[in-house]
Amino acid sequence: MRNLRAILACSSAALAFLPTIASAESAAAQPAPAPQDRSAPMALSDIIVTAQRREERAQDVPIAITAFSGEQLEQRNVKQPQDLYGSVPSLVVGNQGQAVRDVQSYSIRGQSTGFLASPAVAIYLAEVPLPASVNFNLQGSPGMFLDLENVQVLEGPQGTLFGRNTTGGAVLLVPKKPTNKFEGYVEGTVGNYDLRGVEGAINIPIIDDVLMVRAAGAYRDREGYTRDLVWGKSRDDVHYYTGRIGVMFRPTERFENYLMAYGTNSSNNGAGHIHRGWNYDLLKGVGFCSDTTPAPGLGVSCDVYRRQTQIADQIGPRQTRNAVDEFAKIKNWGIVNTTSYDLSDELTLRNIVSYQKLKDEFTVDQDGTPIQQYDTFILNNRFPNFPISGLSEFGLPLTPGNAYVNADPNFNLPNDNIKQFTEEFQIQGNMLDKHLTFTAGGFYYNAKPDGLWGRHNLNYCPALFTGLCGLGSAYSGVTNKSKALYAQGTFDFGAVAPALENLRLTAGYRYTWDTVSGFASSWTPNSDPTKPGTVVCSSDGATPAVATALADCRFDAKLKSKAPTWTFGLDYKPIRNLMFYGKVSRGYKAGGLNTYAVHVETRTFEPEKLTSYEVGFKSDWTPGGIPIHLNANYYYSDYKNVQRPAGDYNSVTKAQGAQVLGATARIQGFEAEASIRPIKAIEIGGNISYTDAKYKTFEQVVLSPAGQIACNSTVVGGVVTRVPQGSVADYSCNKFQFVTPWIVSAHATLNIPIPEEVGELSVLVNYSHVSSQNTSPLSPPSIGGVPVEPGVLIEGYGLLNGSIDWRNVGGRGLDVSLFATNLTNKLYRVSNSGVFQTLGIWSELYGEPRMYGLRVRYRFGG
């Protein structure tokens, strides 16, 4: 109630104060938007997209594409990628098993960005791929949705026209470019959880039609919704500022240069992982606890671990208790320059060059308890500064006087620190009276370390030694280089015969050469008392001196790959507003370097390839003057060497690591979206998609002496057996990772009739429902009815969002919006740790509770 009263008070002040400012403006500074023509024929919104590297109506592009205008993004309060989840067919967005909220990855039609792999769905800003981290599924940073013209989600392989080869699709963030108008806006936002935001943009024509500048910036701060009882902090908070400036230079009608620079700095208190349980069989097996009286110095009663779970259940899913003071920092900036020159009315040369940097630093406590069982990333002295005995209330009956002393206050390396350079040269053509359009060019990509990467971790620290275990250390650096030549064109057979008008053939081909190279070095302190001052290398079991640990534990690797990708399709318009299309496309994604390898055999992994077949139609109808928009498609994909990340364990070095496995699969599904305006005041729309993904083969030779649980495990006496070392584990029965089979969304917009001089008033209601989602690459939730990996199957849920928008209040350029997400305050899970069988821990992340607020925007100029 305190927050609600604050919002109402702020809204009253804003409504009283801002019109006064507006009334003092000159007539020349009045808002740009003209009053809506209420006598105009009914119509649905039409978005111009660049899915084929040229401007076209979305309905004229023969591929599955969902686009949102800048106004629609504002109305839906889309500020981050996860806000799109449920509103786009076959699109799953989330942190996908990563330990940080800011890491939000896109998965389309079953193609997701695997850990350590290049993106399956690439994100582009101003036609340039955003830098992607290696240790997380992170592309770009928060704040990327600032001042956008539109967002376009392209589904299916994108390997012939866009910079990075992808098997799943692409997300295009199109910034608003400078125009020849003086205009802009200033916006303020307040909401619950102490949400505070300021945003603005200004467009200035410096030289009429020749030199124009547009600058935008935003600041956003919000308290977290998960309370850390140990540290007295809120986790899952938001705190960032971002800015962008664009300069358009057009000295002649044929020459244009667009220079864009952006930057974001994000810093928050990390994610609030909620503890759910332990794998007691594993803990007992390694001697961490016992249900009998443990031998001196060998462990504690398992009741100590049970107490952690009991406390977590008591405090609920909005509170946690960390041994580590989590934080998340991301710095991301870049410069993009696009030059276009019209050689003639039919040929255009384009050059797009960019330089970007991405640096991320995280500290993570993923078990959500004061025990140091799964503290994966640790920087600086981020442990409690009070004695362990002070945690007795949390169920840790440890020796009084002990303290968390296993920190390294001098360690401050980033998890990723990348500088990325891209260069793309194009020639675009429009010939034969627009019956032939084509784009051809070359692309170069180089992403390499801008300094050393490193991390400390604390995994498998027994409860008895909490705060005392030695830190694991790791250093790495990875370089990704890619070169490609490509060409794609569309030919309308109307150039041959008038009867064949609107029958078009699209064909594209690309050849790509990729090189991934780098090094990794990781070790843990040697617990052998006869070898003091030594370490154990994670990958090969050697025990060199501490002073030379980085060099002696290091391995280097390089992987080269090359492949053609192509697309071939036909589309036909029998009538003006109906298009049928069919196409077949090949997608390819480079292999990679596994910096978490604990075995020689897993240091690199191979590329993946996908062949997709798709048929569909796009249509617009106006029966009885009522506009109806209906699109639908069916696709089938053959997926080879699917890059699937999984945990790994070296029994010699006792090191936890990761591996990337290859599988084959087939994926099929359908997507449909529709909208209708039955009367001028109401627009109703929605979409539905179904993704059916199944493995054909998914096998692995078991490297761990402890064996692995897989689909070919059996149940004996209520216990799941393990596939032994040296045998082949079969995982093909598992559900596809990060796939939501059913996604259903519906929205309705009501334009409330009010006098034109008062403004425009509308109400938006949006409901989306997603079915269950598997988050484990290997372990199925259960075998023969016996639980294996609890919590990996995230239950489906539905979210209700809404907004009330009053635009151009009193004709003075003032917009006021009340918005709310998760109106029913649904409690839902969004992620699972997925390490129950490998690290013995089960923890989860939950989605945002009800969020609401008030946004006031003042527009000027025009």
Residue, then its C-alpha position, 0 to 999 in steps of 0.5 A: m500500500r505504501n508503494l501504491r500511495a507513492i505512485l498515486a501521489c507521483s501521478s497526481a503531481a505529474l498530471a498537475f505539473l507537466p501540462t503547465i510546462a507544456s502550455a508554456e511551449s511555443a506552437a512549434a514545439q507541440p507534439a508530432p503525432a497528429p490526432q487519430d483520423r476517426s473517419a478513416p477505414m478500419a485497418l490493422s497495423d502494418i510493420i516494415v521489416t528488414a528480414q531480407r536486408r531490405e525494407e518490406r512489409a512483414q506480410d510480403v516476406p516469405i518467412a515466419i516472422t513476428a514483429f513489434s513496433g516501438e509503440q507496441l513494445e511500450q504498450r506491453n512494457v517490454k524492457q528485457p528479452q524475457d518479456l517477449y516469452g509467450s507472445v511469439p510463436s515457438l520462442v522460449v526466453g529465459n536464463q536457460g540454466q544459467a546462474v544469473r538473471d541478466v543472462q537471457s537467451y532465446s530458443i526458437r523451434g528447439q534450437s537453444t544456445g548451449f553452454l560454451a557454444s555460439p548462439a543458436v539465435a543471434i541478436y542483432l543491433a543495427e544489423v550487427p551481431l551483439p557480442a556474446s560471452v563464452n562462459f554464459n549464454l549472454q548476448g549484449s546487456p540490459g537496456m537494449f530495448l531503448d528507443l527502438e523502431n521495432v523488434q523482429v523475431l525471425e524463425g528458422p535457420q538464418g545462414t545466407l543473409f545475416g552475419r552469424n550462422t544460426t540454426g534457430g533464428a535471429v532477433l533484430l533490434v532496429p534502433k530509431k534513426p535520426t530524422n529531419k525533425f526536431e522532436g523527442y520525449v522525456e519519460g519518468t516511471v515509478g512502481n512497486y518494489d521501488l521501481r524508478g526509471v528515467e528515459g528520454a530521446i532527442n532528435i536534432p536536424i543540424i543541417d536540413d536533410v544533410l546532418m541529423v542526430r538522435a540521442a537516447g538514454a535511460y536509467r532503471d532501478r528496482e529493488g529485488y523480490t528475493r530477500d537474502l537473510v544472511w546479507g540483508k540484501s534484495r536479490d533479483d534487483v535491477h540497476y542499469y543505465t544505458g545510452r545511444i547516439g546516432v548520426m545520419f550524414r546524407p550530403t547527396e541523394r546517393f550517399e548516406n552514412y549512419l554512425m551509431a554508438y551505444g553503451t550500457n553499465s549494469s550492476n545488481n545483487g545477483a539472482g535469488h536461488i532458492h534451495r529445494g533439497w539434497n541428493y543424500d545418496l551422493l552426500k553419503g557416498v562421498g562421506f559428507c554426511s551419515d545417518t549413523t554416528p560419523a567417524p571423527g573428522l569424516g563428516v556430520s549427521c545428514d540432519v545438518y543438510r536436512r535442516q537447510t532444506q527445512i529452513a528453506d521450506q519455512i522461509g518460502p520462495r521469496q527468501t534465501r540464505n547465501a554463503v556468498d554475497e552475490f553480484a552481477k556486473i555487465k559493461n557493454w559498448g559498441i560503435v557501428n558505422t553503416t555506409s550506403y552508396d547508390l551506384s545507380d537506381e538499381l545498384t547500391l553498395r553498403n559497408i557495415v563495420s563495428y567494434q564492440k566490447l563486453k565484460d561480465e563479472f558474477t559471483v554466484d551461490q547456486d545452492g542457496t544455503p550457507i553451506q558451500q556446496y555449489d558456489t560456482f563463481i566467486l570474486n573478491n572477499r564476498f563471504p560473511n565477515f562473522p564467525i561460522s558459530g554465528l550461523s548456528e540459527f541456520g543449522l550449522p553446528l560447527t566449531p565455535g571461532n571458525a570463520y569463512v576464511n576461504a576467500d581471496p580478496n585479491f582475485n578480481l578477474p572478469n568471467d568474460n572480457i571480449k572485444q569484437f570486430t565485424e566487417e561486412f560489405q554488400i552489393q544490393g540490386n533491384m533490376l528488371d523493373k523490380h522483378l529481381t532483387f539480390t544481395a551479395g557480400g562478404f562477412y568477417y567476424n573476430a571476437k577475442p579476449d581483451g585480457l585474462w578471464g578467470r574464476h574461483n569456485l567452491n563446489y563439494c565443500p563438506a558442511l563440516f568444513t564450511g568456510l575453510c575449503g580451498l578455492g578452485s581456480a580457473y583461467s581461460g581465453v577463447t577467440n572466435k573467428s569467422k569468414a563468409l561469402y554469401a549471395q541471395g536473390t529473389f526472382d519474380f517470374g512476371a519478368v518472363a510472362p505476365a501470367l506468372e506475375n507474383l510467382r517468385l523464386t528465392a535462392g541463397y548460398r553462403y560458405t563459412w570458415d570458422t576457427v575457434s581457439g584458446f586455452a584453459s587452466s584450472w586446478t584445486p588445492n592439493s589436499d595431500p598433506t605430504k605435498p604442501g604448496t601444490v595443486v591438482c590440475s582439473s584436466d589431467g591430474a598433475t600436481p605442479a607447484v603453486a607458483t607455476a600452476l597456471a602454466d602447468c595446468r594449461f591446455d590449448a586447443k583449436l578447432k577449424s570448421k567450414a560448411p555451406t548453408w543455403t536456402f531455396g523457396l517459392d512463394y506465390k500470390p494468387i490474389r493481392n492479399l494472400m501469399f503461399y510459400g514453401k522453402v528448404s534451408r540449411g543452418y550451421k553453427a560452429g563448434g567450440l572450445n570447452t574451457y570447463a573440460v576435465h577430460v582430454e576427450t571433451r576439450t572441443f566439440e563439433p559443429e551442428k547442422l540443421t535442415s529445415y522444411e517449411v510451408g505456410f501462408k500469409s493473408d489479409w482479408t476485409p469481409g464486410g469491411i472488417p480487417i482480418h490478418l491470418n498467418a500459419n505455417y508448418y515446419y520439419s527439421d532434421y537436426k544433426n550433432v546437436q550441441r548439448p551441454a552436460g556436467d562432467y567429473n574427473s574421479v582422479t582430480k576430483a574436479q567438476g567440469a562440463q562437456v558438450l555432447g552431440a545428438t541427432a533429432r527431428i523437430q516439427g511443429f506449426e505456428a499460427e497468428a491472427s488479428i481482427r478489428p471487428i469494430k474500429a475501437i477494438e483489436i483482438g489478436g493472438n498466436i499459437s504454436y506447437t513444437d514436437a522435438k524428439y531425439k533420434t540418437f543421443e549417446q555417450v561413452v561413460l567416462s566417470p568411474a561412478g557411472q551415469i544415470a541414463c535411459n538405459s538404466t534399470v530400476v532394482g529394488g526401487v533404486v535406479t542403477r547407473v550405466p557403468q564406466g566404459s559403457v554407452a549411456d543412452y539419453s534419447c528418451n529425455k525431453f528436448q531441453f528448453v522447448t515449450p511444446w505449446i505456447v498460446s497468447a491472446h491480446a485485446t486492445l480497446n480504444i475508448p471513445i473520448p473527445e479528440e481534444v482530450g486525447e486518446l484512451s486505450v486499454l490493453v489486456n494480454y494473456s499468455h500460457v506456456s506448457s511445461q519445459n524440460t531444462s535438463p540436457l541428460s537426466p530425465p525427471s524419472i525412470g520407471g517412476v523413480p525420481v532422478e533429477p527433481g525439478v528439471l521439468i518446469e510446470g506450465y503457467g499463464l500470465l495476465n498483463g495489462s496497461i491503460d494508456w492515455r495519449n496526448v492528454g489535452g492535446r499537449g503531448l503528454d502520455v500517461s500509462l498505468f501498467a501491470t505484469n503478472l496481475t494475478n501474482k502467479l508463483y512460477r518457476v523459470s529455472n532449475s540447477g539441474v545438478f542433483q546427480t552431479l553436485g547433489i544439490w537442487s535449487e531453483l529460480y522463480g519468476e517475477p511477482r506482480m509488478y505495476g507502475l505509472r509511466v509519464r512521457y512528455r513528447f515535444g517537437g514534430 
